[in-house]
Amino acid sequence: MTKRHGYALLAAVIAVIVAISGAIYVGVAADDGTGGTRNATADNRAPRDRAAPASAGTWVGTWSASPAGAEPGTETNGMAGRSLRNVVHTDVGGTEARITLSNLYGHQPLTITHASIAVAAAENDAAAVAGTMRRLTFSGSTSVIVPAGAQIMSDAVRVRVPRDSDVLVTTYSPTPSGPVTYHSLARQISYAAQGDRTEDVSATAYTERTPYWRYLTALDVLSDESVGTVVALGDSITDGSNSTEGANHRWTDVLADRLRAAAGDGDAPRYSVVNQGISGNQVLAEGLGRPASNPSGLNRLERDVLNRTNVKAVVIDLGVNDILRNQGQVDPVTVTDGLRELVRRAHARGLRVVGATLTPFGGHRGYSRSRDAVRRAVNAEIRAGKVYDAVVDFDKALRDPYDPRRLRSDYDSGDHLHPSDKGYKRMAEVFELGDLKGAAPAEL
């Protein structure tokens, strides 16, 4: 062998070693569990490393909550210097996850320097399952600035999210940003800690409990359990008011359980369910401020329904507050016209729309015969098939057969407006699951 041939052979050996080392490094980095910099694309899928096998599944919503206003007391400093650990309950599971953060009600940019996601060690607990903690990134960076009035979606991160389980989403902001965008009626305890404890697996530092969800508005997963998302648009009855805290007894939770159990059998679609209820919500009117707190159903339809991930159908349960919260008597035509406008806009996006009849409120402080007459007139239009593609009759399911103006006593939480846990369960039980299917409903 000549010296020149020896150099050539040595160079070839070195090249092979470098190539093998590089392949090993890429393979390990692709599976390091830290959630690399894979950005969500327009078709809801994330670019992959070439060395990583492509994940199968569909991006769907597994949890959501509507931003409803600015948290009182956070106007100046927001939650500066604290880690906020939101506890949320999943519907379907998946192999990858991403979150959406909102600064809709902020008056200045929100700086998040650290965010994480993990599976909760137990229900309603701030501790994480060992090995599930993942650092979240935003366009490849661990920090992100969310402008006032805006929202941001994280990159997708590899983590196995179990179905029907609690997940911890934690954010840390070092600087004042107030006010905090929140959802006040969570019916779920979340946590906060002083300092950056974003990736703490232990719950030790999380000594502050809160009944709110802060900044977090959606959790999506790449799932093989679902092919689309059902969005429930409603008021406090959809939000789960007076249901048992931390028990996931809203009617939307029970509907999600039913769809999972059916697993696509017969006419039941393989859909996840997300909850976009806001306490006090109306079809037409909204709260004060710019942007408005508690925006009307018409105002928030684009944000809370049409812009959710892979939506196939929407269930609308609105109208009671339009009747109860107005000083004078509301014309039932005004309410039904507003509901029809919601349906028209949903149809323009090819969505199936299932609508609910309005439940009774006899005995509630806002009850009057004239208001109940409006409710019954709205329900008559709904039952006649003049508003929605399909109807779920919550009124019939919950009313007292001996006094139809009232909730049946065991379905009443005690305030004569909101159902009990048993009542919420009954609401989900009367759904015809097949009514949620239908890609392109005809215009009414």
TAGIZI-V990861 format. One record per residue. RES is the residue in one small letter. SS is DSSP state (A for helix, B for strand, O for the rest). BURIAL is b if it has 16 or more other C-alpha atoms within 10 Angstrom, else e. Layout:
res: [RES:RES]
ss: [SS:SS]
burial: [BURIAL:BURIAL]
This chain:
res: [m:t:k:r:h:g:y:a:l:l:a:a:v:i:a:v:i:v:a:i:s:g:a:i:y:v:g:v:a:a:d:d:g:t:g:g:t:r:n:a:t:a:d:n:r:a:p:r:d:r:a:a:p:a:s:a:g:t:w:v:g:t:w:s:a:s:p:a:g:a:e:p:g:t:e:t:n:g:m:a:g:r:s:l:r:n:v:v:h:t:d:v:g:g:t:e:a:r:i:t:l:s:n:l:y:g:h:q:p:l:t:i:t:h:a:s:i:a:v:a:a:a:e:n:d:a:a:a:v:a:g:t:m:r:r:l:t:f:s:g:s:t:s:v:i:v:p:a:g:a:q:i:m:s:d:a:v:r:v:r:v:p:r:d:s:d:v:l:v:t:t:y:s:p:t:p:s:g:p:v:t:y:h:s:l:a:r:q:i:s:y:a:a:q:g:d:r:t:e:d:v:s:a:t:a:y:t:e:r:t:p:y:w:r:y:l:t:a:l:d:v:l:s:d:e:s:v:g:t:v:v:a:l:g:d:s:i:t:d:g:s:n:s:t:e:g:a:n:h:r:w:t:d:v:l:a:d:r:l:r:a:a:a:g:d:g:d:a:p:r:y:s:v:v:n:q:g:i:s:g:n:q:v:l:a:e:g:l:g:r:p:a:s:n:p:s:g:l:n:r:l:e:r:d:v:l:n:r:t:n:v:k:a:v:v:i:d:l:g:v:n:d:i:l:r:n:q:g:q:v:d:p:v:t:v:t:d:g:l:r:e:l:v:r:r:a:h:a:r:g:l:r:v:v:g:a:t:l:t:p:f:g:g:h:r:g:y:s:r:s:r:d:a:v:r:r:a:v:n:a:e:i:r:a:g:k:v:y:d:a:v:v:d:f:d:k:a:l:r:d:p:y:d:p:r:r:l:r:s:d:y:d:s:g:d:h:l:h:p:s:d:k:g:y:k:r:m:a:e:v:f:e:l:g:d:l:k:g:a:a:p:a:e:l]
ss: [O:O:A:A:A:A:A:A:A:A:A:A:A:A:A:A:A:A:A:A:A:A:A:A:A:A:A:A:A:A:O:O:O:O:O:O:O:B:O:B:O:O:O:O:O:B:O:O:O:O:O:O:O:O:O:O:O:B:B:B:B:B:B:B:O:O:O:O:B:B:O:O:O:O:O:O:O:O:O:O:O:B:B:B:B:B:B:B:B:O:O:O:O:B:B:B:B:B:B:B:B:B:O:O:O:O:O:O:O:B:B:B:O:B:B:B:B:B:B:B:O:O:O:O:O:O:O:B:O:O:O:O:O:B:B:O:O:B:O:O:B:O:O:B:B:B:O:O:O:O:B:B:B:O:O:B:B:B:B:B:B:O:O:O:O:B:B:B:B:B:B:B:B:O:O:O:O:O:O:O:B:B:B:O:O:O:O:O:O:B:B:B:B:B:O:O:O:O:O:O:O:O:O:O:O:O:O:B:B:B:O:O:B:B:O:B:B:B:B:B:B:B:B:O:O:O:O:B:B:B:B:B:B:B:O:A:A:A:A:O:O:O:O:O:O:O:O:O:O:O:A:A:A:A:A:A:A:A:A:A:A:A:O:O:O:O:O:O:O:O:B:B:B:B:B:B:B:O:O:O:O:O:O:O:O:O:O:O:O:O:O:O:O:O:O:O:A:A:A:A:A:A:A:A:A:A:O:O:O:O:B:B:B:B:B:B:B:O:O:A:A:A:A:A:O:O:O:O:O:O:O:A:A:A:A:A:A:A:A:A:A:A:A:A:A:A:A:A:O:O:O:B:B:B:B:B:O:O:O:O:O:O:O:O:O:O:O:O:A:A:A:A:A:A:A:A:A:A:A:A:A:A:A:O:O:O:O:O:O:B:B:B:O:A:A:A:A:A:B:B:O:O:B:B:B:B:B:O:A:A:A:B:O:O:O:O:O:O:B:O:A:A:A:A:A:A:A:A:A:O:O:O:A:A:A:A:O:O:O:O:O:O:O:O]
burial: [e:e:e:e:e:e:e:e:e:e:e:e:e:e:e:e:e:e:e:e:e:e:e:e:e:b:e:e:b:b:e:e:b:b:b:b:b:b:b:b:e:e:e:e:b:b:e:e:e:e:e:e:e:e:e:e:b:b:b:b:b:b:b:b:b:b:b:b:b:b:b:e:e:b:b:e:e:b:b:b:b:b:b:b:b:b:b:b:b:b:b:b:b:b:b:b:b:b:b:b:b:b:b:b:b:b:b:e:b:b:b:b:b:b:b:b:b:b:b:b:b:e:b:b:b:b:b:b:e:e:e:b:b:b:b:b:b:b:b:e:e:b:b:b:b:b:b:b:b:e:b:b:b:b:b:b:b:b:b:b:b:b:b:b:b:b:b:b:b:b:b:b:b:b:b:b:b:b:b:b:b:b:b:b:b:b:b:b:b:b:b:b:b:b:e:b:b:b:b:b:b:e:b:e:b:b:e:e:e:b:b:b:b:b:b:b:b:b:b:b:b:b:b:b:b:b:b:b:b:b:b:b:b:b:b:b:b:b:b:b:b:b:b:e:b:b:e:b:b:b:b:b:b:b:b:b:b:b:b:b:e:e:e:b:e:e:e:b:b:b:b:b:b:b:b:b:b:b:b:b:b:b:b:b:b:b:b:e:e:e:e:b:b:b:b:b:b:b:b:b:b:e:e:b:b:b:e:b:b:b:b:b:b:b:b:b:b:b:b:b:b:b:b:b:e:e:e:e:e:b:e:b:e:e:b:b:e:b:b:b:e:b:b:b:e:b:b:e:e:b:b:b:b:b:b:b:b:b:b:b:b:b:e:e:e:e:b:e:e:e:b:b:e:b:b:b:b:b:b:e:b:b:b:e:e:e:b:b:b:b:b:b:b:b:b:b:b:b:b:b:e:e:e:b:b:b:b:b:e:e:b:b:b:e:e:b:b:b:b:b:b:b:b:b:b:b:b:b:b:e:b:e:b:e:b:b:b:b:e:e:b:e:e:e]
